[in-house]
Amino acid sequence: MKTSNTLWKERLSGKLPSDLGREVDIFETQIALRKQGRVEERLFAEARLRRGVYGQRYDNGQRHDGVKVQQLSYPGQGPTKGPHTLWDAPGMQRIKIPFGGLNASQLEVLAELAEEYSDGVAHITTRQDVQLHFVHVEDTPTVMRRLAAVGITTREACGNTVRNVTACPYAGVCPDEAFDVTPYARALSRFLLGHPDCQDFGRKFKPAFSGCRQHACGLVSMHDLGVVAETRVVDGAEKRGLRLLVGGGLGSVPYQAKLFDEFLAPEELLPIAQAIARVFARLGEKKNRNRARLKFLVHDLGIEKFRELVLEERSILPHDSRWADYLAEAMRETELPLAAPDAMPEVDSEPFRRWLGTNTRGQKQAGYVVATVTLPLGDVTPTQLRALADVARRLTRETIRTTVEQNFVIRWVSKRDLPALFEVLDSVGLGQPGAGNIVDVVACPGTDTCKLGISSSRGLAAELRTRLAVTSLQLDGAIQNLHIKISGCFNSCGQHHVADLGFYGVSRKVSGYAVPHFQVVLGGEWTNNGGSYGLPMIAVPSRNIPELVQRVCEHYVTTRMSGESFKQFIKRIGKAAVRELVDDLARVPTGQENRFYFSDWGDPREYSIDDIGVGECAGEVISSFEFDLAAAEREVFEAQLLLERGEVKPAGETAYASMLHAAKALVKTEHWDIRDHADDIVSEFRKRFFDTERFFDPFAGGKFAQYLFGAHAKAGLPYSAETAHHLVEEAQLFIEASHTCYNRMGPQVRPVVNVQPA
């Protein structure tokens, strides 16, 4: 049962770090002032975001009275009608967990908070954070105080700040690492938290650490600041260094990080990070949020110029004793085992053997293993959190970390204690095998709680987990190692770009119905720290995605060459062959018997029943817009095939042409005889759809229109493989936005072409 904010404030008086306690007091005052209307919403929004407090979609975007709404969220942002007032509408509290490190007391507090203030579930994110959903804004100060009492902060978990510093969960115990990056991650997280030079960014800034180049545990290539441990032999002695990468990021159009320094001296990490933050704050985009990430600044300046500016900034930084002090303090914090190393006893249990084969890995310290606790969809209950805390105290020195695959790992488990650990985990439903393999599907919250969600990523992930757990395909070793990642929209919170099989949510209209779809992304590379990004190749109805996964996996199992990875397989056969394999799945059968397609996984309600139209001719009435958009999608796919063959210039030109085709399709709905000339198309599109804001996305604004304008401005300039890749991504997103814009326009402006049945 919840206790009042005042009682918790009194109970925890004197037990919180003074700076954190003061910040929570200030936030509590800001809530009161906002409730009285004495603080502008835009100012309060930034204040709460910087404390990790998000608005969220409520009940899959549908009120209890059945009226479809975009969201019910925090003050000033949602509808004002319905059974919930704005202040009653629950939101989400994100909790920052640097490098994923947790102890037993912290797990127990998370259990209490999930039980008392949330919906009884704590959610592990793909950035090693913890999220509590359905938390009321007035309860968040108490949540923050109780977390601060056990050493956890929500400060800068969201907003235009330095987000959670992530790191490989096996750092310090991995046999393949150069050295343990944990102290460096800990020191950087502490140094940048609340730093004055990190308070004026145009967008968020995400750091990550990895102990090696080859694995994916840190995913440094897709971060604003990526740090990889390296060693060299200098004058006969081994020396530590840090391989520093900058300007990576996923989002709607992903960018690979660029090499800033091959071998940075570790003592330079904090000052160089500060210098990067200062350059980003000074030169990064502020007005256009769509280009405000560091990746755009690095891309626009070029890595050489960016490096030059950072080093100039470093040369004038006043000395800060914390650079050395924080690192020295972090180095003194070491992990030790609780139990002595010993051999594992014989256990006659098939469930235990299955779990042992997929959920444990040896440490570089002999006799110890890391055990992975699989969390389906990243969810864990209070009962499970308490059991995990108890067993971690009993068998280890509470050495627990979260992972980017939404699981827990328990480090320093003596082999002799593995049966006892499994027994406890299994008793609370945490003994599932399959960690890190194809069954361990990663998904963002999607339409369950995210106001940006288009399709049900969690619903699809749950369905795939169920099917893959019983299919004979999973017995094939090559299939077991595949990674499936799902995002509910184009923003890649589910990291679909670096998956073997990635999906992101889109929508289409079929026979007047909105039908949930997913774009299929192939060609991503999970290893080598997210070494390369896939491209979307076809939009498929959500209900057909499980069949697509089955079909593609079966084709891989039966036709792959010896030792051929999935990425190599896709590259060898080509996306044209894959598309031919699954093309029939992209079509939605018509007729009342196929209403199954008009709802999403995990949500039986109809996705939409708006704009139903009935044609009077013998064939289906199809708008010319739909024909033109289909042609644009064909062109962007052709651009992918050209890029796949290394034909960079034609790929870029074709991607640009597809954007023009989509823009012209929209213009034609009002200006039928528009000339087929790029300048005219872009000018008319700007006047009719951009200047009027009709093309604007509710959450991305004019972002996707800017892709067209940028491509038009650069038409005729040479393309590199990277810029052509970006343009293909941008073209696909522009086409998706064109679909959305058209769907909002209504049927009255749609010229049609009657298509007679064959």
Sequence and secondary structure as in RCSB ss.txt:
>XXXX:A:sequence
MKTSNTLWKERLSGKLPSDLGREVDIFETQIALRKQGRVEERLFAEARLRRGVYGQRYDNGQRHDGVKVQQLSYP
GQGPTKGPHTLWDAPGMQRIKIPFGGLNASQLEVLAELAEEYSDGVAHITTRQDVQLHFVHVEDTPTVMRRLAAV
GITTREACGNTVRNVTACPYAGVCPDEAFDVTPYARALSRFLLGHPDCQDFGRKFKPAFSGCRQHACGLVSMHDL
GVVAETRVVDGAEKRGLRLLVGGGLGSVPYQAKLFDEFLAPEELLPIAQAIARVFARLGEKKNRNRARLKFLVHD
LGIEKFRELVLEERSILPHDSRWADYLAEAMRETELPLAAPDAMPEVDSEPFRRWLGTNTRGQKQAGYVVATVTL
PLGDVTPTQLRALADVARRLTRETIRTTVEQNFVIRWVSKRDLPALFEVLDSVGLGQPGAGNIVDVVACPGTDTC
KLGISSSRGLAAELRTRLAVTSLQLDGAIQNLHIKISGCFNSCGQHHVADLGFYGVSRKVSGYAVPHFQVVLGGE
WTNNGGSYGLPMIAVPSRNIPELVQRVCEHYVTTRMSGESFKQFIKRIGKAAVRELVDDLARVPTGQENRFYFSD
WGDPREYSIDDIGVGECAGEVISSFEFDLAAAEREVFEAQLLLERGEVKPAGETAYASMLHAAKALVKTEHWDIR
DHADDIVSEFRKRFFDTERFFDPFAGGKFAQYLFGAHAKAGLPYSAETAHHLVEEAQLFIEASHTCYNRMGPQVR
PVVNVQPA
>XXXX:A:secstr
    HHHHHHHTTTTS HHHHHHHHHHHHHHHHHHTT S HHHHHHHHHTTTEE   SGGGB TTS B S   ST
TSS S SSS TTTS EEEEE  GGGEE HHHHHHHHHHHHHTSSS EEE TTS EEEEEE GGGHHHHHHHHHTT
T   TTSSSSSB   EE TTTTT TT SS  HHHHHHHHHHHTT GGGS  SS B EEEES SSSSSS GGGSSE
EEEEEEEEETTEEEEEEEEEES B SSS B  EEEEEEE GGGHHHHHHHHHHHHHHHS SS GGG SHHHHHHH
H HHHHHHHHHHHHHH    THHHHHHHHHHH     SS          HHHHHHHHHHEEE SSTTEEEEEE  
GGGEE HHHHHHHHHHHHHHSSS EEE TTS EEEEEEEGGGHHHHHHHHHHTT     TTSTTS EE  GGGT 
TT  S HHHHHHHHHHHHHHSGGGGSHHHHT  EEEESSTT TT GGGSSEEEEEEEEEETTEEEEEEEEEE  B
 HHHH B  EEEEEEEGGGHHHHHHHHHHHHHHH  TT  HHHHHHHH HHHHHHHHGGGG    SGGGGGGGSB
TTB S S   S    SSSS EEEHHHHHHHHHHHHHHHHHHHHHTT HHHHHHHHHHHHHHHHHHHHHTT TT  
S HHHHHHHHIIIIITT TT BTTTBTHHHHHHHHHHHTTTS   HHHHHHHHHHHHHHHHHHHHHHHHH GGG 
 EEE    
